[in-house]
């Protein structure tokens, strides 16, 4: 029967480092999946809450401000093209 040669300190440290890096890599991949699944779940819950509330009410004042801003922008563009 032959005996196996003893491992040196460097070999033991190297194996430990390799196994540690492998473990951290596997743990990281698993955690990516867990975080992704949790993010999707939270997004679905937020969407369900938003749909349960219904569409946000339209404020007439905000709508009128948007219309006036759009008209002002269009008028400025027309003035610029007419002056050219």
DSSP file (Angstrom, degrees, kcal/mol; ACC not computed):
  #  RESIDUE AA STRUCTURE BP1 BP2  ACC     N-H-->O    O-->H-N    N-H-->O    O-->H-N    TCO  KAPPA ALPHA  PHI   PSI    X-CA   Y-CA   Z-CA
    1    1 A X              0   0    0      0, 0.0     2,-0.4     0, 0.0     0, 0.0   0.000 360.0 360.0 360.0 131.6    0.0    0.0    0.0
    2    2 A X        -     0   0    0      1,-0.0     2,-0.4     0, 0.0     0, 0.0  -0.744 360.0-133.5 -97.0 145.1    1.3    3.4   -1.0
    3    3 A X        -     0   0    0     -2,-0.4     2,-0.2     1,-0.0     3,-0.1  -0.736  21.7-115.2 -95.7 144.2    0.8    6.4    1.2
    4    4 A X        -     0   0    0     -2,-0.4     2,-0.1     1,-0.1     3,-0.1  -0.504  36.2-105.4 -74.6 144.5   -0.3    9.7   -0.3
    5    5 A X        -     0   0    0     -2,-0.2     2,-0.1     1,-0.1    -1,-0.1  -0.420  39.9-104.9 -69.5 147.2    2.2   12.5   -0.1
    6    6 A X        -     0   0    0     -2,-0.1     2,-0.2     1,-0.1    -1,-0.1  -0.432  34.1-115.7 -71.4 144.9    1.3   15.1    2.5
    7    7 A X        -     0   0    0     -2,-0.1     2,-0.1     1,-0.1    -1,-0.1  -0.573  27.1-125.6 -80.8 143.1    0.0   18.4    1.3
    8    8 A X     >  -     0   0    0     -2,-0.2     4,-2.2     1,-0.1     5,-0.2  -0.379  25.8-106.0 -81.2 166.6    2.0   21.5    1.9
    9    9 A X  H  > S+     0   0    0      1,-0.2     4,-2.7     2,-0.2     5,-0.2   0.892 121.8  55.0 -58.8 -40.4    0.7   24.6    3.6
   10   10 A X  H  > S+     0   0    0      1,-0.2     4,-2.4     2,-0.2    -1,-0.2   0.894 107.5  49.0 -62.2 -40.3    0.5   26.3    0.3
   11   11 A X  H  > S+     0   0    0      2,-0.2     4,-2.6     1,-0.2     5,-0.2   0.912 111.6  48.6 -65.3 -42.3   -1.6   23.6   -1.2
   12   12 A X  H  X S+     0   0    0     -4,-2.2     4,-2.3     2,-0.2    -2,-0.2   0.927 113.3  47.0 -63.8 -44.8   -4.0   23.6    1.7
   13   13 A X  H  X S+     0   0    0     -4,-2.7     4,-2.5     2,-0.2    -2,-0.2   0.898 112.2  50.9 -64.3 -40.0   -4.4   27.4    1.6
   14   14 A X  H  X S+     0   0    0     -4,-2.4     4,-2.6    -5,-0.2    -2,-0.2   0.928 110.9  47.5 -64.3 -45.4   -4.9   27.2   -2.2
   15   15 A X  H  X S+     0   0    0     -4,-2.6     4,-2.8     1,-0.2     5,-0.3   0.912 111.8  51.1 -62.2 -41.8   -7.6   24.6   -1.9
   16   16 A X  H  X S+     0   0    0     -4,-2.3     4,-2.2    -5,-0.2    -1,-0.2   0.915 111.2  47.7 -61.3 -42.8   -9.3   26.6    0.8
   17   17 A X  H  X S+     0   0    0     -4,-2.5     4,-2.6     2,-0.2    -2,-0.2   0.923 112.5  48.5 -64.6 -44.1   -9.3   29.7   -1.3
   18   18 A X  H  X S+     0   0    0     -4,-2.6     4,-2.3     1,-0.2    -2,-0.2   0.933 113.4  46.3 -63.2 -46.2  -10.6   27.9   -4.3
   19   19 A X  H  X S+     0   0    0     -4,-2.8     4,-2.4     2,-0.2    -1,-0.2   0.879 112.6  51.4 -65.2 -36.2  -13.5   26.3   -2.4
   20   20 A X  H  X S+     0   0    0     -4,-2.2     4,-2.6    -5,-0.3    -2,-0.2   0.933 110.7  47.4 -64.8 -45.2  -14.3   29.6   -0.7
   21   21 A X  H  X S+     0   0    0     -4,-2.6     4,-2.2     1,-0.2    -2,-0.2   0.888 111.8  50.8 -64.5 -37.9  -14.5   31.4   -4.0
   22   22 A X  H  X S+     0   0    0     -4,-2.3     4,-2.4    -5,-0.2    -1,-0.2   0.924 111.3  48.5 -63.1 -44.3  -16.7   28.6   -5.4
   23   23 A X  H  X S+     0   0    0     -4,-2.4     4,-2.6     1,-0.2    -2,-0.2   0.915 111.7  48.3 -62.6 -44.1  -19.0   28.9   -2.4
   24   24 A X  H  X S+     0   0    0     -4,-2.6     4,-2.4     2,-0.2    -1,-0.2   0.879 111.3  51.5 -64.7 -37.5  -19.2   32.7   -2.6
   25   25 A X  H  X S+     0   0    0     -4,-2.2     4,-2.2     2,-0.2    -2,-0.2   0.929 111.6  45.6 -65.5 -45.2  -20.0   32.4   -6.4
   26   26 A X  H  X S+     0   0    0     -4,-2.4     4,-2.4     1,-0.2    -2,-0.2   0.925 113.3  50.5 -63.6 -43.9  -22.8   29.9   -5.8
   27   27 A X  H  X S+     0   0    0     -4,-2.6     4,-2.5     1,-0.2    -2,-0.2   0.904 110.1  50.7 -60.2 -41.7  -24.2   31.9   -3.0
   28   28 A X  H  X S+     0   0    0     -4,-2.4     4,-2.1     2,-0.2    -1,-0.2   0.902 109.6  49.3 -64.3 -41.5  -24.1   35.0   -5.2
   29   29 A X  H  X S+     0   0    0     -4,-2.2     4,-1.7     2,-0.2    -1,-0.2   0.920 112.1  48.5 -64.4 -43.1  -25.9   33.3   -8.1
   30   30 A X  H  X S+     0   0    0     -4,-2.4     4,-2.2     1,-0.2    -2,-0.2   0.919 111.0  50.6 -62.1 -43.1  -28.6   32.0   -5.7
   31   31 A X  H  X S+     0   0    0     -4,-2.5     4,-2.8     1,-0.2     5,-0.3   0.846 104.4  57.5 -67.1 -33.1  -29.0   35.5   -4.2
   32   32 A X  H  X S+     0   0    0     -4,-2.1     4,-2.3     1,-0.2    -1,-0.2   0.937 109.5  46.2 -59.3 -44.9  -29.4   37.1   -7.6
   33   33 A X  H  X S+     0   0    0     -4,-1.7     4,-2.5     2,-0.2    -2,-0.2   0.903 112.8  49.3 -63.5 -42.1  -32.3   34.7   -8.2
   34   34 A X  H  X S+     0   0    0     -4,-2.2     4,-2.4     2,-0.2    -2,-0.2   0.930 113.1  45.8 -64.4 -46.0  -33.9   35.4   -4.8
   35   35 A X  H  X S+     0   0    0     -4,-2.8     4,-2.5     2,-0.2    -1,-0.2   0.898 112.9  50.8 -65.6 -39.9  -33.6   39.2   -5.2
   36   36 A X  H  X S+     0   0    0     -4,-2.3     4,-2.3    -5,-0.3    -2,-0.2   0.932 111.7  47.1 -63.2 -45.3  -35.0   39.0   -8.7
   37   37 A X  H  X S+     0   0    0     -4,-2.5     4,-2.2     1,-0.2    -2,-0.2   0.905 113.2  48.9 -63.0 -41.2  -38.0   36.9   -7.6
   38   38 A X  H  X S+     0   0    0     -4,-2.4     4,-2.5     2,-0.2    -1,-0.2   0.880 110.1  51.4 -66.7 -38.3  -38.6   39.3   -4.7
   39   39 A X  H  X S+     0   0    0     -4,-2.5     4,-2.3     2,-0.2    -2,-0.2   0.917 110.4  48.5 -64.9 -43.4  -38.5   42.3   -6.9
   40   40 A X  H  X S+     0   0    0     -4,-2.3     4,-2.5     2,-0.2    -2,-0.2   0.913 111.6  50.2 -62.4 -42.0  -41.0   40.8   -9.3
   41   41 A X  H  X S+     0   0    0     -4,-2.2     4,-2.3     1,-0.2    -2,-0.2   0.924 111.3  47.8 -62.6 -44.4  -43.3   39.9   -6.4
   42   42 A X  H  X S+     0   0    0     -4,-2.5     4,-2.4     1,-0.2    -1,-0.2   0.888 111.6  51.0 -64.7 -38.4  -43.1   43.5   -5.0
   43   43 A X  H  X S+     0   0    0     -4,-2.3     4,-2.4     2,-0.2    -1,-0.2   0.906 109.8  49.3 -65.5 -41.4  -43.8   44.9   -8.5
   44   44 A X  H  X S+     0   0    0     -4,-2.5     4,-2.4     2,-0.2    -2,-0.2   0.904 111.6  49.5 -63.8 -40.4  -46.8   42.7   -9.0
   45   45 A X  H  X S+     0   0    0     -4,-2.3     4,-2.5     2,-0.2    -2,-0.2   0.914 111.2  48.8 -64.4 -42.2  -48.2   43.7   -5.6
   46   46 A X  H  X S+     0   0    0     -4,-2.4     4,-2.4     1,-0.2    -2,-0.2   0.903 111.9  49.4 -64.4 -40.7  -47.7   47.4   -6.3
   47   47 A X  H  X S+     0   0    0     -4,-2.4     4,-2.6     2,-0.2    -1,-0.2   0.905 110.5  50.2 -64.4 -41.4  -49.4   47.0   -9.7
   48   48 A X  H  X S+     0   0    0     -4,-2.4     4,-2.1     2,-0.2    -2,-0.2   0.906 111.3  48.7 -64.0 -41.3  -52.3   45.2   -8.1
   49   49 A X  H  X S+     0   0    0     -4,-2.5     4,-1.6     2,-0.2    -2,-0.2   0.915 112.3  48.8 -63.6 -41.5  -52.6   48.0   -5.5
   50   50 A X  H  X S+     0   0    0     -4,-2.4     4,-1.1     1,-0.2    -2,-0.2   0.908 112.0  48.0 -65.5 -41.3  -52.5   50.6   -8.2
   51   51 A X  H  < S+     0   0    0     -4,-2.6    -1,-0.2     1,-0.2    -2,-0.2   0.850 108.3  55.5 -68.0 -33.1  -55.2   48.9  -10.2
   52   52 A X  H  < S+     0   0    0     -4,-2.1    -1,-0.2     1,-0.2    -2,-0.2   0.840 106.4  51.3 -67.3 -32.4  -57.4   48.4   -7.2
   53   53 A X  H  < S-     0   0    0     -4,-1.6    -1,-0.2     1,-0.2    -2,-0.2   0.766 106.1-140.1 -74.8 -24.5  -57.3   52.2   -6.6
   54   54 A X     <  -     0   0    0     -4,-1.1    -1,-0.2    -3,-0.2    -2,-0.1  -0.264  42.8 -29.9  88.0 178.2  -58.3   52.9  -10.1
   55   55 A X  S    S-     0   0    0      1,-0.1     3,-0.1    -4,-0.1     2,-0.1  -0.355  74.8-100.4 -68.6 149.3  -57.0   55.7  -12.3
   56   56 A X        -     0   0    0      1,-0.1    -1,-0.1    -2,-0.0     2,-0.1  -0.394  45.5 -98.6 -67.6 146.0  -55.8   58.9  -10.6
   57   57 A X        -     0   0    0      1,-0.1     2,-0.6    -3,-0.1    -1,-0.1  -0.374  33.5-124.3 -66.6 142.8  -58.4   61.7  -10.7
   58   58 A X        -     0   0    0     -3,-0.1     2,-0.6    -2,-0.1    -1,-0.1  -0.779  18.9-145.1 -90.1 124.6  -57.8   64.3  -13.4
   59   59 A X     >  -     0   0    0     -2,-0.6     4,-2.2     1,-0.1     5,-0.2  -0.798   3.8-146.7 -92.5 125.6  -57.5   67.8  -12.0
   60   60 A X  H  > S+     0   0    0     -2,-0.6     4,-2.5     1,-0.2     5,-0.2   0.854  97.1  55.6 -61.1 -36.5  -59.0   70.4  -14.3
   61   61 A X  H  > S+     0   0    0      2,-0.2     4,-2.3     1,-0.2    -1,-0.2   0.928 108.9  46.6 -64.9 -44.3  -56.4   73.0  -13.3
   62   62 A X  H  > S+     0   0    0      1,-0.2     4,-2.3     2,-0.2    -1,-0.2   0.903 112.4  51.0 -62.9 -41.0  -53.5   70.8  -14.2
   63   63 A X  H  X S+     0   0    0     -4,-2.2     4,-2.1     1,-0.2    -2,-0.2   0.905 110.3  48.9 -63.5 -41.5  -55.1   69.9  -17.5
   64   64 A X  H  X S+     0   0    0     -4,-2.5     4,-2.5     2,-0.2    -1,-0.2   0.889 109.6  52.3 -66.5 -39.2  -55.7   73.5  -18.3
   65   65 A X  H  X S+     0   0    0     -4,-2.3     4,-2.4     1,-0.2    -2,-0.2   0.913 109.4  49.9 -61.9 -42.5  -52.0   74.4  -17.4
   66   66 A X  H  X S+     0   0    0     -4,-2.3     4,-2.4     1,-0.2    -2,-0.2   0.907 110.9  49.3 -62.5 -41.9  -50.8   71.6  -19.8
   67   67 A X  H  X S+     0   0    0     -4,-2.1     4,-2.5     2,-0.2    -2,-0.2   0.926 112.0  47.5 -64.0 -44.4  -53.0   72.9  -22.6
   68   68 A X  H  X S+     0   0    0     -4,-2.5     4,-2.3     1,-0.2    -2,-0.2   0.887 112.5  49.4 -67.0 -37.5  -51.8   76.5  -22.2
   69   69 A X  H  X S+     0   0    0     -4,-2.4     4,-2.2     2,-0.2    -1,-0.2   0.903 111.5  49.2 -66.1 -40.0  -48.2   75.3  -22.0
   70   70 A X  H  X S+     0   0    0     -4,-2.4     4,-2.3     2,-0.2    -2,-0.2   0.911 111.7  48.7 -65.1 -42.0  -48.6   73.2  -25.2
   71   71 A X  H  X S+     0   0    0     -4,-2.5     4,-2.4     1,-0.2    -2,-0.2   0.896 111.0  50.7 -65.1 -39.4  -50.3   76.1  -27.0
   72   72 A X  H  X S+     0   0    0     -4,-2.3     4,-2.3     2,-0.2    -2,-0.2   0.898 110.7  49.0 -65.2 -39.8  -47.5   78.5  -25.9
   73   73 A X  H  X S+     0   0    0     -4,-2.2     4,-2.2     2,-0.2    -2,-0.2   0.910 112.4  47.5 -65.9 -41.7  -44.8   76.0  -27.2
   74   74 A X  H  X S+     0   0    0     -4,-2.3     4,-2.3     2,-0.2    -2,-0.2   0.891 111.7  50.5 -66.7 -38.8  -46.6   75.6  -30.5
   75   75 A X  H  X S+     0   0    0     -4,-2.4     4,-2.5     2,-0.2    -2,-0.2   0.898 109.9  50.1 -65.7 -39.8  -47.0   79.4  -30.9
   76   76 A X  H  X S+     0   0    0     -4,-2.3     4,-2.0     1,-0.2    -2,-0.2   0.908 111.5  48.5 -65.1 -40.6  -43.3   79.9  -30.2
   77   77 A X  H  X S+     0   0    0     -4,-2.2     4,-2.1     2,-0.2    -2,-0.2   0.897 111.9  49.1 -65.5 -40.1  -42.4   77.3  -32.8
   78   78 A X  H  X S+     0   0    0     -4,-2.3     4,-2.2     1,-0.2    -2,-0.2   0.900 110.8  50.5 -66.6 -39.9  -44.7   78.9  -35.3
   79   79 A X  H  X S+     0   0    0     -4,-2.5     4,-1.8     1,-0.2    -1,-0.2   0.886 110.5  50.1 -64.7 -38.0  -43.2   82.4  -34.6
   80   80 A X  H  X S+     0   0    0     -4,-2.0     4,-0.7     1,-0.2    -2,-0.2   0.901 113.1  44.7 -68.2 -40.2  -39.7   81.0  -35.1
   81   81 A X  H  < S+     0   0    0     -4,-2.1     3,-0.2     1,-0.2    -2,-0.2   0.834 113.3  51.0 -74.3 -31.5  -40.5   79.3  -38.4
   82   82 A X  H  < S+     0   0    0     -4,-2.2    -2,-0.2     1,-0.2    -1,-0.2   0.834 108.2  52.2 -73.3 -31.9  -42.4   82.4  -39.7
   83   83 A X  H  <        0   0    0     -4,-1.8    -1,-0.2     1,-0.2    -2,-0.2   0.653 360.0 360.0 -78.1 -15.1  -39.5   84.7  -38.8
   84   84 A X     <        0   0    0     -4,-0.7    -1,-0.2    -3,-0.2    -2,-0.1   0.489 360.0 360.0 -78.5 360.0  -37.0   82.6  -40.7
